[in-house]
Amino acid sequence: MKIVLLSGQGLQCDIVYGYLNRRFNITAVVIDDTYKKKQSRIGKVKKRISKYGYIKVFLQLCFTKVCVPILKYESRNRRKKLLKKVTLRKPKHHGNLYRAKDINSEHTLSFVNKNNPDLIIVHGTSIINENFLKNISCPIINFHIGITQKYRGIHGGYWSLHHGDTSNFGTTIHFVDTGIDTGKIIVQKRIKKSKKDNFCTYPILQTIKALGCFDIAIKKIFSKKHKKYQVVASSASRYYSQPTITQYLYKRLLFDVR
């Protein structure tokens, strides 16, 4: 079975690639470099401002620049302990690599199809558009750090705790469709955090504890057992982005949500 990985960059991507590369036939890797382009970064900020407003985006930036470095320092020992359990390997070191300036471009599509994959795994990239999906003949699945459809977007683990919903702290592998984290669910895993975890270790913990879900998902896909799963619309389904500094401090100081 030939697998093509569409990957972002960062620690969680290194964890996922390290696991997949040891257990499966990763024939090619596409690295999403979309947001390295200045116009893409500016466009992303403008889009966030148009959606959330200047004040919320400013408060999100305050959280990123002020709180996150402190939280990384606070959880440094926990982070080291978690990472001892896994093999880290950067996807950019794969022998058959394509760096995509646009993950949805015809060049990216051509590279993927040239490798004739049986399965495409997506993790940490920008949104895959409808045209890309229409021109791929194999299944495309996404590794989502959160429980869909309730916690779509980013930081699904944190937001479940923020809402006191500890039973939905976990990870999902689902098919990619034209929505954002709305595809048919293949497998989910609920996870328990420790008191030593915080915002910066939640995604690491969720990723490591759910790596075995790839084995389950791939087995289900090729045995067609995933067909019993259906997407159930939920009024609780919501797309989440970065918390603001005020949201984080309120929950941290009053409810000890770290």
N, C-alpha and C positions, 0 to 999 in steps of 0.2 A: 504494500500500500504506500503510495507516494503522497506526502503531505507538504503543502506550501504554507509557511508561516508569514502572516502580515503582522509586523510588530512595531511597537513604539520603542522608546529608549528609556532606560532607567532600571532601578533595582528589581522591581517586580518582573519586568521583561527578561532580565538576566536569570531570575529564578525559573520562570516558565520555560525559557529556551534551554536552560541547563537540564531540566527534567525531560522535556520532549526529545531533545537530541540524543539522550541516552537510551530512550525506550522505543522510539519510532524512527521511521525513515523520513527525515526532513530533507527533501530534495532541493528546496530553495527557500530563501528568506528575502522578504521585502521589508526594508526599513522605511518608516514613514518620516520623511524630512520636511513635511508640509510647513510646519510652523518655524522652521529655520529661516524662512523667507520673511524679511521685514514687513512686507505688505500683508502677509498672512497673519502675523502677530498683531499688527495694527488693526486689521479687519476683525480679528477675534475680539479685541478690546472694545471696538466700536459696537460690535454685535451684542456684547454683554451689557454695555451702557444703554443701548436701545431697549434691551429686554428688562434690565433691573434698575436702571437709573444711576446717576452719578454717585449718589450717596452710598448706595449698597455696594457698588463696585469699589469705591474708595475704602469702605470698611472691610471688604474682602481682602483688598491689598494690604491693609494694616495687619490683618490676621496672618497673611502669608509672610510678611516681612518682619513682624514683631514676635508673634506667638510660635510659629513653626520652628524657627531656629532654637528657641528655648525648649520646646517639646522634644526636638531631636537630641539635644544635650541631656535632657532629663531621662530619656529612654535609651541612652547609648548602650548600657549594659544588657538591657533586655533585647535590643536589636542584635547585638553580637551573639547572644545565646540562641536566638532564633535562626540566625544565618549559619550557625555551625551544623545545622541539620540538613542543609541542602548544598547542591553543587551549583555554583554561580558560573555562568558562561554568557558572554555578550553575543547577541545574535549577529552583530556586525562582523563577527569573525568567521561566519559561515563561508564555506568555499564557493557556493553559488549564490551570490548576493546581488540585489538590486536596490539602490537608494532612490526612493521615489520623492521627487519634489512635489508631486501631487499624487496621492494614493489612488485617486480615481481617474488618472489620465489613461489615454490609449496606450502609452508606452508601458505603464504598469500592467495593464490588462494583457498586453501582448506577451510580456515576460512571464506572467502567471500561466497563461494558456500554453505557452511554448513548453512549459515543464509538465503539462498534461497531468495535473494532480487528481487524486481520488478524493481528497479532502483539503479544504482551506481552513486554517485556524487563525482567528483574529484576536489580537490582544494589544491594547494600548494605542491604537491608531485613531486618526480622525474618522469621521462618519463615512461609511461605505455607501455610495449613492446607488440609485435605482439602475442606472445604465450599466454600472459594473456588475451588479447582481444578475441582470438580464443576460449578460454575455459570459457567464460562468456556467459550466455544465455539471459541476460537482457540488456537494453540500458545502456550505460555509457556516462555521460556528464561531461564537464569541465567548471568551472567558471573561465574565463580568464579576467585579469585586463588589458584590451586593446581592440581595435577594430580589429578583424581579418577579412580577412587575411592580412590586410595591416601592422598591428603592432603585430607580433608574438613574442614569447619570454617574456622577463621581462621589466617592466617599460614602458608599452605601452602608458600610459597617458603622461609621460614626453616626450617620443620620438615624439608623435604627436605635442606637443607644440614646441619642438626643431626644427621641420621641418615647423613650422608655420601653421600646419594643425589642427586648433582648432576645426573644425567641426567633427574630429574623435577622440576626447577626450572622452573615454567612456569604456564600459564593454560588454563582449560577453559571452553567454552560447552556447556551441556547442558540438556536438557529438565527442567523442574521436576516432581517427583513428590512423594509424601507423605513421603519421607525427607529427610535433610539431605545435599545434594550427592550424591545417589544416582541421579539420572535418567540417561537414555540420553545418551551423549556424542555431540555433533555435530561439534565440532572442538577440537583441542588444539594448543598451541604451546609447545615447549620453548625456554628462553631461557638465554643465558649472562650471568652477572653480571660486573662488573668488581671489581677489588680496592678500588675507592673506595666500593663499595656496602656498606650495613649493614642492620640490621633495619628501619630507618626508610625506606630507599630501595628495598628489595626490592619492596614492593607497587606503588610508583610505576613502577619499571622494568617489572614484570610487566604492569601495566595499559597503559602506553604501547606496549610492544613487541607487544602482542596485539590492539590496536584493529582491525587489519585482519581479525581473525577474525570480526568482526561481518558483514563483507561476505560471507565464505565461508559462514558459518552460515546467513544469510538466503537466500542463493542455493540452498543445499542443501535448506533447509526447503521452499521453494516449487517446487523441482524434484523433491521427494520423494526425493532422493538420500540423505538421512539415514537412511532405512529400513534401509540395510545395516549400520548400527551397532547393536550389542547391548551391554547392560550385563553385564559378566562379573564375577561375584562373586569377590572376592579375600580371602584370609586376611590380607593386608597392609593392607586397608582399615581406616582408623581416623579418628575424629573428634578434631581438635586444637583446643585453646583457647590462651590466653595462656601463654607460658613463665613459669616462676618465676625469681626473681633468681639462685637457685643453679644452675638448669639453664643459664641464659644465661652466667653467669660461668665455669662449668666448661668449656663448649665454646669460649668466647672465649679463655680463658687457655691452655688445653691444645691446642686444635685451630684457633685463629684463625677460628672461625665468628662473624662479626660481626653 
